[in-house]
Amino acid sequence: MVGPYIKRVSFSKGSDKVELPDLLDIQLASYKDFLQMDKKINERENKGLEYVFRSFFPIESSSGDVVIEYVGYELGEIKYTEEECFDKNLTYSVPIKAIFRVIDRNTGEVKEKDIYIGDFPLMTERGTFIFNGAERVIVNQIYKSPGVLFSYKNKEYSSKIVPEKGSWLEFIIDAKKDLMYVRIDSRRKILITVFLRSLEMSVQQIIETFFKVRKIDLSRISKEEAITRLVGRYIAEDVYDDENNLIIGAVEKLFPNIINQLYAKGKTIIKIIDPKSVVENRPLINSLEKDDSKDSISKALKKVYSILHPGEAAPMENILKELKNMFFSPKMYDLGEVGRYKLVLKLYPDLSQEERNALIEQKTLSYEDISRTIKLLIKVYNREVPHDDVDHL
């Protein structure tokens, strides 16, 4: 060991001019950002402790007559010095009071009140905490990093959307069956189309989102040519006759008898799913064909709810509300700043930096996030892009 009065002799040819960085600066700066002690109530950014408070408020009564709003928090005076905490077996901390506003919507009355929340542990200049007179270092536990991850294992291609708070959402392509599923919080798998239908997407919206569609003008080709060219092709939308009777439903295949009906009923323009798009999205088209609930959103909702809550029943509007809150409500779901950044970076490479920055502000999922995740997973399945290396994330 080299003492303060011992001369250090160097035999190297060159001298080391690089100064060692302050290794505690990361922890100290992170804690400072979390607590924002040096900022006034109205100047605090929506992060750290401020973000935690804001995520829970406002709170409304069941009738909607009374609302509690969060205004801000104040830090009191530090009660004891570090030395006093060591001597008296105390915790080095600061009292925190939160300011809340209560609004009565019936009378218009507004009240503000300070509520004592508790004592918050303070970090010392050494990056440590003092609990009951003992100095401690907080070590983060290892946990799944939030964001989106694409992987391949046991002949299954999957993409997991992992939030900081809320339900995990995993999309799976079974390479053996050529089918696509979704799993919520490690529960039983659901057909991807059942899940999308439960989010109120129509079959036509699913087709328009994931497939290329071609218009065919039957008036410009003969019936015989149409049979030769179109038999086995998937129709892209429901086709009705003049009396509103269904001739053929979306995602059904065209056969000679159906083509004869189309000509007999005077249908000149039809839409089919592009054959190349069918090949590229085979797991999706197979899932649509297998899905017996594609004609009814209520069927899809009941299927999803039976997996989330086996043996329970609920009104349809409650099921839909719960499912939407699960992924689209800030109170129930939060990707976090890091998770959202990683997701946007992965799913939106075509956008400008300015457009991506705007998306990063949103901490919940969106329909666009889900559709882009599915599209990218299909590209991974088709080996157009590589899956992620879990050990190098």
SVG drawing of the C-alpha trace seen along z (x, -y; Angstrom):
<svg xmlns="http://www.w3.org/2000/svg" viewBox="-83 -26 95 55">
<polyline fill="none" stroke="black" stroke-width="0.4" points="0.0,0.0 1.2,-3.5 0.9,-6.0 0.5,-9.7 4.2,-10.3 5.7,-7.5 7.2,-8.5 5.8,-6.5 8.5,-5.7 7.5,-4.9 9.8,-3.1 7.5,-3.4 8.6,-5.3 5.5,-7.4 3.5,-9.1 -0.3,-8.3 -2.1,-11.6 -5.6,-10.1 -7.5,-11.0 -9.7,-8.4 -13.4,-9.2 -15.6,-9.7 -17.1,-6.2 -19.8,-7.3 -21.1,-10.0 -23.5,-7.7 -25.3,-6.7 -25.3,-10.2 -26.6,-11.8 -29.3,-9.1 -30.5,-9.6 -30.4,-13.4 -32.6,-13.0 -35.0,-10.7 -35.6,-13.0 -35.2,-16.4 -34.5,-18.1 -33.1,-21.3 -36.2,-22.0 -39.4,-23.8 -42.8,-22.0 -43.8,-23.5 -40.4,-23.0 -40.1,-19.2 -39.9,-17.0 -42.1,-13.9 -39.6,-11.4 -38.4,-9.6 -40.6,-10.2 -42.6,-12.8 -43.5,-10.3 -44.6,-7.7 -47.0,-10.2 -48.4,-11.4 -49.0,-7.8 -51.6,-7.3 -53.5,-10.5 -56.1,-11.9 -58.4,-9.5 -62.2,-9.7 -65.0,-8.4 -67.2,-5.7 -69.9,-8.3 -67.5,-10.8 -68.6,-13.5 -65.3,-13.8 -61.8,-14.0 -58.5,-14.0 -55.6,-15.6 -51.9,-15.5 -50.2,-18.9 -46.7,-18.1 -44.5,-17.1 -42.3,-19.0 -39.1,-17.9 -38.8,-18.9 -35.7,-19.6 -33.2,-16.8 -33.7,-15.8 -30.3,-14.2 -26.8,-14.5 -24.9,-11.4 -22.9,-11.3 -26.0,-11.5 -27.5,-8.6 -24.4,-6.5 -24.3,-7.3 -28.1,-6.9 -28.8,-4.0 -31.1,-6.1 -31.9,-6.3 -30.5,-9.1 -33.7,-10.5 -35.8,-13.5 -39.6,-13.9 -41.8,-14.1 -45.2,-15.8 -47.5,-15.6 -50.0,-18.3 -53.4,-17.0 -56.4,-18.9 -59.9,-17.7 -62.6,-18.9 -66.3,-18.5 -67.8,-18.6 -71.4,-19.1 -70.6,-22.2 -67.4,-23.4 -65.7,-23.4 -61.9,-23.0 -59.6,-22.1 -55.9,-21.7 -54.1,-19.8 -50.6,-18.7 -50.3,-15.0 -47.3,-13.6 -46.2,-10.6 -43.2,-9.4 -39.4,-9.7 -37.4,-9.1 -33.9,-7.6 -31.2,-10.0 -28.0,-9.0 -24.7,-10.1 -21.9,-11.7 -20.3,-8.2 -23.3,-6.7 -24.5,-4.8 -27.5,-4.8 -27.6,-4.8 -30.4,-2.5 -30.7,-2.2 -27.1,-3.4 -25.6,-1.0 -24.2,-2.1 -25.6,-0.1 -25.1,0.1 -28.2,0.8 -27.5,3.4 -30.0,3.7 -31.5,7.1 -31.2,8.6 -34.5,8.5 -35.8,8.8 -35.0,5.6 -38.1,3.9 -38.5,3.6 -39.2,6.0 -37.2,9.2 -37.2,11.5 -36.0,15.1 -36.0,18.7 -36.2,21.8 -37.7,25.3 -39.0,24.6 -40.9,21.5 -40.3,18.0 -41.4,15.5 -41.4,11.8 -41.9,10.6 -43.0,7.2 -41.8,6.7 -43.0,3.7 -41.7,2.2 -45.3,2.5 -48.1,4.5 -48.7,7.7 -46.2,9.4 -47.3,9.9 -45.7,12.7 -46.3,13.4 -45.4,16.9 -45.1,18.6 -45.2,22.4 -43.0,23.5 -44.4,27.0 -48.1,26.0 -47.5,22.7 -49.8,20.9 -49.4,17.8 -50.4,17.4 -50.3,14.8 -49.7,15.4 -50.5,13.0 -48.5,13.4 -47.5,17.0 -51.1,18.2 -52.4,20.5 -51.8,19.6 -54.5,17.9 -54.7,17.7 -53.4,14.3 -56.5,13.5 -58.7,14.2 -56.6,11.7 -56.7,9.0 -60.5,9.5 -60.8,9.0 -59.2,5.6 -62.1,4.8 -60.2,5.3 -62.4,6.5 -61.3,9.3 -61.0,6.7 -58.8,4.5 -56.6,7.5 -56.3,8.2 -55.6,4.6 -53.0,4.2 -50.9,7.4 -51.6,8.3 -51.4,6.7 -54.7,6.6 -55.4,6.7 -58.5,5.5 -59.8,7.7 -62.2,6.3 -64.3,9.3 -65.9,7.3 -62.5,7.3 -62.0,11.0 -64.1,14.0 -65.6,16.4 -63.3,19.2 -60.2,17.0 -61.3,16.0 -61.7,19.6 -58.3,20.4 -56.6,17.4 -58.5,17.1 -59.4,20.6 -57.7,21.1 -57.2,17.4 -58.3,15.8 -61.0,13.2 -60.1,10.1 -63.6,8.9 -67.2,10.1 -69.1,10.1 -72.9,9.7 -75.5,9.8 -78.1,7.0 -80.4,8.6 -77.7,8.5 -77.1,12.2 -73.5,13.3 -71.9,14.9 -68.5,15.4 -66.8,14.3 -63.4,12.7 -60.5,15.2 -62.5,17.9 -61.0,19.4 -62.5,18.9 -63.9,22.0 -65.6,22.4 -69.1,22.4 -68.4,19.1 -66.9,17.5 -70.0,18.5 -72.2,16.9 -70.2,13.7 -70.8,13.4 -74.4,14.4 -75.0,11.7 -73.3,9.1 -70.4,8.5 -67.7,6.8 -65.1,5.7 -63.7,8.1 -60.7,7.9 -58.3,10.8 -55.3,11.2 -52.1,11.0 -50.7,14.6 -47.2,13.5 -48.5,11.8 -50.2,15.1 -46.9,17.0 -45.1,14.4 -47.7,14.3 -48.6,18.0 -48.9,18.3 -51.4,15.4 -53.6,16.7 -53.6,20.1 -54.7,18.6 -57.5,16.7 -58.7,19.9 -58.6,21.8 -60.3,19.1 -64.0,19.9 -64.6,16.6 -63.6,14.3 -67.2,13.6 -67.9,12.2 -66.0,9.9 -68.0,11.1 -66.8,14.7 -63.2,13.5 -63.7,11.5 -65.2,14.5 -62.3,16.8 -59.7,14.3 -61.5,13.7 -61.9,17.5 -58.1,17.8 -57.5,14.7 -60.2,15.6 -61.1,19.4 -64.7,20.2 -65.7,16.6 -68.3,14.6 -68.6,10.8 -70.6,8.3 -69.1,7.8 -68.3,4.1 -66.4,5.0 -64.3,7.6 -63.4,5.1 -62.6,2.4 -60.3,4.8 -58.5,6.0 -57.9,2.4 -56.8,1.2 -54.4,4.1 -52.2,2.7 -53.4,-0.9 -54.0,-2.4 -51.1,-4.4 -52.4,-3.3 -52.2,0.4 -49.3,0.5 -45.9,-1.2 -43.1,-0.3 -40.8,-2.7 -38.4,-5.2 -35.8,-2.5 -38.4,0.0 -40.2,-2.5 -36.9,-3.7 -35.8,-0.2 -39.2,0.7 -39.3,-2.4 -35.7,-1.9 -36.6,1.7 -40.0,1.3 -39.8,-2.2 -36.5,-2.3 -38.3,-4.1 -39.2,-7.2 -37.1,-10.3 -35.4,-11.0 -38.0,-13.7 -40.9,-11.3 -39.3,-8.6 -38.8,-11.1 -42.5,-11.9 -43.3,-8.2 -40.9,-7.7 -43.0,-10.0 -45.9,-7.5 -45.3,-4.8 -48.2,-2.4 -48.7,-0.2 -50.5,-1.2 -52.2,0.7 -49.4,-0.3 -46.8,1.2 -48.7,4.5 -49.0,4.6 -45.4,3.7 -44.3,6.4 -46.3,9.0 -44.9,7.9 -41.3,8.0 -41.8,11.4 -43.0,12.7 -39.9,11.3 -37.8,13.1 -39.8,16.3 -39.1,15.8 -35.4,15.3 -35.5,11.8 -34.0,10.4 -32.1,12.2 -33.6,12.9 -32.0,11.2 -29.0,12.7 -30.2,12.8 -26.6,12.8 -25.7,9.6 -28.6,7.3"/>
</svg>
